[in-house]
Amino acid sequence: MTEITLPHAHGTLENRALQALPSVKDCAAVADVFKQLGDGSRLRLFFLLCHSEECVINLASLLNMTSPAISHHLRQLKAAGLIVSRREGKEVYYTAAATEQAHKFHHIIEWLFKLTCPASQGVKHDRDDL
């Protein structure tokens, strides 16, 4: 990377910071995943799938949503690479992807819940709190 001369030389930005700056393409990919998890329903769905494998009917019942709504959110999470599916006969089961990306987002989400939701610290939730 070549040395960059800025219009105002405040001396606060080091060249190594510029070298570590992610590309526009990489930032767009990360922003897309955050968009998927920016929806409360998808966030709850992803959180649940990080801890279990379930079919659409059970997910709809657990989250008090319709099957078409669950399917819509599952398609988006799958397109983002956060979940995977497997077919067993006529039934399709979903779970969090076994990728570093999904694993890290799972931990970030749990950390954020602890940070922002004092009631979630050390308290087991019943089904209504899912």
C-alpha positions in Angstrom: 0.0 0.0 0.0 1.3 3.4 -0.9 1.6 6.2 1.6 -1.5 8.4 1.7 -1.3 12.1 2.3 -4.5 13.5 3.9 -5.7 17.1 3.4 -5.4 17.7 7.1 -2.4 16.2 8.8 -3.6 15.8 12.4 -1.2 13.0 13.0 -3.8 10.7 14.5 -4.2 8.2 11.6 -1.4 5.8 11.2 -0.6 4.0 7.9 -1.0 0.6 9.6 -4.6 1.5 10.5 -5.3 2.1 6.8 -3.6 -1.2 5.9 -6.0 -3.0 8.3 -9.1 -1.3 7.0 -11.4 -3.9 5.5 -12.4 -3.5 1.8 -15.7 -2.2 0.8 -16.7 -5.7 -0.4 -15.8 -7.3 3.0 -17.7 -4.6 4.9 -20.8 -5.1 2.6 -20.7 -8.8 3.4 -20.6 -8.2 7.1 -23.3 -5.6 6.9 -25.5 -8.1 5.1 -25.2 -10.6 8.0 -26.0 -7.8 10.5 -29.1 -6.9 8.4 -30.3 -10.4 8.7 -29.9 -10.4 12.4 -31.2 -6.8 12.7 -34.8 -8.2 12.5 -36.0 -9.4 15.9 -37.8 -12.4 14.6 -34.7 -13.6 12.7 -32.6 -12.9 15.7 -34.8 -15.1 17.9 -34.9 -17.8 15.2 -31.2 -17.8 14.8 -30.7 -17.9 18.5 -33.0 -20.9 18.9 -31.3 -22.7 16.0 -27.9 -22.2 17.6 -29.2 -24.4 20.4 -31.4 -26.9 18.6 -32.4 -28.5 15.3 -36.1 -28.0 14.4 -38.7 -28.2 11.6 -40.7 -25.2 10.4 -43.9 -26.4 12.2 -42.2 -26.6 15.6 -40.4 -23.3 15.0 -43.7 -21.6 14.2 -45.2 -23.0 17.3 -42.3 -22.0 19.5 -42.1 -18.5 18.2 -45.9 -18.0 17.9 -45.6 -17.2 14.1 -47.1 -18.7 11.0 -45.2 -21.3 9.0 -44.9 -19.0 5.9 -43.4 -16.3 8.1 -40.9 -18.7 9.6 -40.0 -20.0 6.1 -39.4 -16.5 4.9 -37.0 -15.8 7.7 -35.3 -19.2 7.3 -34.6 -18.5 3.6 -32.9 -15.2 4.5 -30.8 -16.7 7.2 -29.8 -19.6 4.9 -28.9 -17.2 2.1 -26.7 -15.3 4.6 -24.9 -18.6 5.4 -26.0 -18.6 9.1 -28.2 -21.8 9.0 -28.3 -25.1 7.1 -31.0 -27.6 6.5 -31.3 -31.3 6.0 -34.2 -33.3 4.7 -35.5 -36.4 6.3 -38.4 -37.8 4.3 -40.9 -35.0 3.8 -39.6 -33.0 6.8 -36.9 -30.4 6.6 -34.9 -29.6 9.7 -32.9 -26.4 10.3 -30.0 -25.6 12.6 -27.2 -23.1 12.8 -24.4 -23.6 10.3 -21.2 -25.2 11.6 -19.1 -22.3 10.4 -16.9 -19.9 12.2 -19.1 -17.1 11.1 -22.3 -18.6 12.6 -20.4 -19.6 15.7 -19.0 -16.1 16.3 -22.4 -14.4 15.6 -24.0 -16.8 18.1 -21.5 -15.7 20.8 -21.8 -12.0 19.9 -25.6 -12.3 20.2 -25.4 -14.0 23.6 -22.9 -11.4 24.8 -25.2 -8.6 23.6 -28.2 -10.1 25.4 -26.1 -10.2 28.6 -25.0 -6.7 28.1 -28.4 -5.2 27.3 -30.9 -7.5 29.0 -30.1 -7.7 32.8 -33.0 -10.2 33.2 -31.2 -12.6 31.0 -28.0 -12.8 33.1 -28.0 -16.2 34.8 -31.8 -16.7 34.4 -33.2 -19.6 32.6 -36.1 -18.5 30.3 -39.3 -20.4 30.0 -40.9 -21.0 26.6 -42.8 -17.7 26.6 -39.5 -15.8 26.8 -38.0 -17.4 23.7 
